[in-house]
């Protein structure tokens, strides 16, 4: 007869039925059923499950024991004698560790002294004569000792601290040493403070982290002192700890860390002051005084804070910041220019100077490409006299774009700037990059009649071309040098013809490989074409030398050989790295239009769709999707027809881009096309279509006539081979009408691992009904669906 498991709380019938089934499986199920049921009741914090969990503690399967003990630890219940027995004698280390956790969870009650004694016995390390785990490669006793120390360190007493002092005398492992310091710091922070004064760097780091966990005044004072430590990691840890405890009395000392030489310390101080709510309270005058004495490495940080300040600086401060535009450090110049860009001194001489200095640094080819690109992006924020700005910026940006040897990041930044500044010259330049000759206007074809005069002129032109060709042929015969060059080239090609005769035209490597195999093939071809080195490789010379060594150097010889073999493998891995292709200006210009926030970019992008290549379609649809968030003009819907054509006839990537564009379009026009994409043969197109539908449903309501088609498509997606598609389909169906689709959603949730992960959150609105159905299904399930049903029940009950 089943025991009476009545909960202390009022539980609805569906929940109670599910709980009863879980408890029955805990007591009477097989190993898998007990494991999953123990995990479920632990997740749901069902305190009535304690007796059933105790019956699993002596099970022969260690996994059942571990899961049952873990559940008891979450519930903070369990039989102390049995848990102690498991901790002392169980053959599996995982079971012992779980038992220690479960014992510690019950500390603080009547068994406090007994539990502390048990934990201290394990914290002391392996007893003499105990050979458990000695035969394995890893000493499990180390993990058990560490776990016991960590549990004791949460609420240590004086006896525990004395044990910790004894353990420190044995020079413990770093992780165990940190745990010991943490426990001591809870009772005796002064001892940590004294040890800090004489400790080495690594020891001081552990001590400062332990002091950071102590709430004592002694620890706070030592943290303040540690902000001046010579080690930057200690300074960073001290700043973070003081900011976490909101030590207002040391606010100005934390502010001074904004001038630290190390960036990580400055970042910690800035983030900590923000958490304390004191960063915005710093006046412009205080920041100015800090900036004047800040070292070069920290000056950019202070200037960035001044740029974000709401107060207007005085004239003296502005003059000083303008002087920083001539600083030797490019980062400081950038921060000073950003200050004038943020404060918007329109038409001011400072902004004009900032533009000039930014352009100077953009033209410095010795600077990193990323920093030069940042300077270009900063130019779009600077406001000065329009004509002077365009006259200064446009030629430099055009020069950068026209030189396709420049990095794509740099050219993209330049095109972004040209797209953002609304000038006819810049827009026409972008138009020419995208449309080519079509940007010049329509060419009117002229059909000329073949009159006698035109025929005569045509004949004269042909005669002149023939004569010039004969003259070129005579000149080539009279000059022997070009002929010798051609003969030498033919001989070189003939010498290598046999090596590449086996390669078909389709197998020839591309100039810029885009895959690992193509990169390897190109490397092999380059190696075959290169002239062989006549001199012996250095490693071969070393190998010849070690061959002459006596026999007692055999081990050394093998080590040297292994090193050379490893080097060869590393060199081979370097050859396998594919070279990323440089994008052309046409694609980069399309991207730039997408981030321009200019309404004029929409018709240009739609016009470029005519005859666009698949790679160009990807950029165009992506740009239109971004523009849909920033501009509101009806012309942006004119690309829906092109998107439909792409979904029917495009490639995999262009179809995905089309779905991102359709996600921003009116639902009535976009939904039929997205449902078409949801049936595509490519997995990525299907999931992108569902993601677009999800975005649409967040803002719009589906029309009644479209609901059947949408429900059918999502129901079919529940059985898709791709797990991500199944998960998204379940979420969408649950959001549309949970009660209507409850049965098919429940079946999908207990049939698939991926769907089961999100099923509890999606089905929670019908929790009691779902739990009632699960309670009825659990006894009859005998395949992989039963563990998933148990997991779902635990998720819903939690």
MIVO-47504 format. One record per residue (C-alpha): z negated, x, y negated. Coordinates in steps of 0.5 Angstrom, whole numbers, plus 500, padded with zeros to 3 digits. Each point is the difference from the previous one (the first is absolute). Layout:
<rs>
ZXY;...
</rs>
This chain:
<rs>
500500500;502503493;494501495;499496494;503504494;498496494;502503494;494500494;506497495;503494501;507502503;506495500;503498507;506505500;496506498;494498505;505499506;504507498;493503500;498497507;506503503;499507497;493500503;503498507;505505500;494505498;496498506;505498505;507504498;503506503;500507496;506498495;497493498;493503499;502505496;504496495;495494500;495506498;504502494;501493498;493498500;498506497;506499494;497493499;493502500;498495505;492501501;500495506;504505504;494505501;498498507;507500502;502507497;493503504;503498506;506504499;496507499;500502507;507498502;504505504;505501495;498504494;505496495;496494501;494504499;502503494;503493497;494496502;495506496;505500494;499492499;492501501;500505495;504495495;495495502;494505499;497497507;500502507;495502505;497507498;498502507;507499502;503504494;496506501;502500507;507500498;499505495;496505505;504499506;507497499;506505503;504498494;499503493;503494496;495496504;494504498;502501492;501492500;493499503;497505494;504495495;497494503;493503501;500502492;503493498;493497503;496506496;495497495;497495505;494500505;504506504;501504494;495506502;503500507;507500498;499505495;497504506;506499504;505502494;496506499;500503507;508499500;500504493;496506503;506501504;502501507;493501504;499506505;503498507;504495498;507502502;504493498;507501497;499508501;506500505;505497495;504503494;496497495;493500499;498492499;493502499;502503493;503493498;494496503;495505496;504499493;500492501;492500501;499505494;505495496;496494502;493503499;503503493;501493497;492498500;496507501;493501501;496506499;500502508;508499500;500505494;496505503;505499506;506501495;497507497;499502508;508499501;502503494;497507502;505500506;506500495;503493502;507499500;503498493;500492501;493500503;497504494;503495495;497495504;493504500;500501493;502492498;494498504;495506497;503497493;497493501;493503501;500507497;505501494;496506497;501504507;508499499;499502493;496506501;505502506;506499495;498505496;501506505;505497504;508502501;505496498;502496506;492498501;500498492;505495501;497497506;493500496;503497494;504494504;493499504;496500493;506495497;497495506;493500497;497496495;495504497;499503493;500507503;507499503;503497494;497506496;503505505;507496500;500501492;499508501;505500505;505498495;500507498;501503507;505506500;503496506;505494498;499496506;492500499;502498493;504494502;495498505;495500495;504496494;502495505;493499503;497499493;505495498;499496506;492500498;502498493;496506497;501498493;495505497;505506503;506496497;502505495;500506505;504496504;505499494;500508499;503500508;506497497;501508497;499503507;505505502;501496507;505494500;496497505;493500496;504497494;503495504;493498503;497500493;505495498;500496506;492500500;499498492;505495501;496497506;494501495;503496495;499506495;507502500;503495494;493501496;502507499;503500492;506504498;496505496;496502506;506501504;503504494;494504500;501501508;507502499;499505495;496504505;503498507;504506503;507499501;500497507;495495498;504498493;505496503;494495503;497499494;506499496;502495505;493496499;501500492;507497501;497494504;495499495;500494495;497504494;505503495;499507499;500503493;505505497;496506502;500498507;508498500;501507497;497504505;503496506;507501496;498507501;499500507;508498501;501507499;495502506;502505505;498495506;505495501;495495503;496501493;507498496;501494504;493498499;501500493;507497500;497494504;495500495;505498494;504496505;494496502;497499493;507497497;501504494;507497498;504504496;495505499;501508499;495501506;505495505;506504498;497507501;497497507;508498502;502507498;495504504;501495506;507502500;499507499;496500507;505495503;505506499;495505503;503501507;494505502;496494500;499496506;505494501;494495500;497502494;507500496;501493503;493498497;502502493;507496501;496494502;495501494;506500495;501493501;493498498;501504493;502496494;503503494;506499496;505497504;506504498;497507500;497498507;507498503;503506497;495505503;499497506;507497503;504507500;494503504;500495505;507499501;500508501;495499506;504494503;507504500;497506503;499497507;497507503;494497496;495497505;500493501;493498497;502503494;507497499;497493502;494501494;506501495;504494502;494496500;499502493;507499498;499493503;494498496;502502493;505494498;506504497;507499501;502507501;495501506;502493503;507502500;498506503;497497506;505495500;505505501;496504506;499493504;507497499;504506499;507499497;499493500;495501494;506502495;503493500;505496504;507504501;506496499;505502505;507501497;507499504;505504497;508498502;504506503;505500494;505506500;496504495;494499504;504502506;503506497;493502497;497500507;505504503;499505494;492500502;502501508;504506498;495503496;495499505;505503505;501506496;493501499;498500507;506505502;497505494;493499503;503502507;503506497;494502497;496500506;505504504;500505495;493501500;497503506;492499499;500493501;504500506;495506503;494495498;503494504;502505506;493502500;497493500;505498505;497506505;493498498;501493502;504502507;494504502;495494499;505495503;498501507;492499498;502493497;506497504;495496504;497496495;503494498;502497493;494495501;495506502;501504494;494501496;499497493;500504494;493497499;497498507;495494499;497500507;497506505;506500504;505501495;495505497;499504506;508500501;501503493;495505501;504502507;507500496;497504495;497505505;507501503;504501494;495505497;501507502;496503505;495505498;501507504;493503499;495498505;495495498;493502498;496496505;505503506;498507498;493498500;501497507;503507502;494504498;495495504;504501506;498507500;493499500;495502506;499494505;493499497;503497494;503495503;496494497;502503493;507500502;500493502;496498493;506503496;505497504;497493499;499501493;508501500;501494504;496496495;504503494;507498503;497493502;498499492;507503498;503495504;496494497;502502493;507500502;499493502;498497493;506496498;502501493;499494495;507498497;500500492;501493498;506499495;499498493;503493501;495498505;495503495;502496494;500494504;493501502;498502492;503493498;495497505;494503496;503499493;498493499;506499496;504493501;506504498;499503507;501494504;507498499;502508501;497500507;503493502;507503498;499506504;499496506;507499500;503505506;493504500;499504506;494498504;495506497;502497493;498493503;493502502;499503493;503494496;496495504;494504499;501501492;501492500;494499503;496504496;503497494;499493502;492502499;502502492;506496497;501493501;507499499;504495504;506505502;495503505;502495505;507501500;499505505;498495505;507499503;501508501;493500503;502495505;507504502;495506501;496496505;506498504;504506500;495506497;497505504;493501502;497503493;504496495;498493504;493502498;501502493;503493500;494497502;496503495;504497495;500493503;493500500;500500492;505494500;500493500;497497506;505495501;506505500;496506504;497496505;506499505;502507499;494503502;499495506;507504502;497506499;494498504;505500506;503506499;501505506;497506496;492499500;499503493;505495497;496494504;493503497;503501493;502493500;493497502;497504495;505497495;498493502;493502500;501502492;503494499;495495503;495504496;503497494;504494502;500494504;505499506;504493499;499495505;507501503;500507501;493500504;503498507;505507499;494504498;495498505;505501506;502507497;493502500;498497507;506504503;497506496;493499504;504503506;504505496;500507504;497503494;492500499;500500493;505494499;496496505;493501496;504498493;503494504;493498502;497501493;506496497;499494505;493500499;501499492;505495500;497495505;494503505;499493503;507499502;501506503;493502503;502500507;506504500;496505495;494500505;505502506;503505496;493503498;497501507;507502502;501506496;496506498;503501493;499492498;493500503;498505495;501495494;500494504;492499498;501500492;507496501;496494504;493500497;502494496;500496507;495504503;496495504;506497503;503507502;493502503;500493504;507501503;498508501;494497504;504496504;505505502;496506501;498498507;507499502;503506497;501506505;505504497;500505494;499494496;493499501;497506497;504498494;497493500;493504500;502504494;503494496;493496502;496506498;504501493;499492499;493500501;498506496;
</rs>
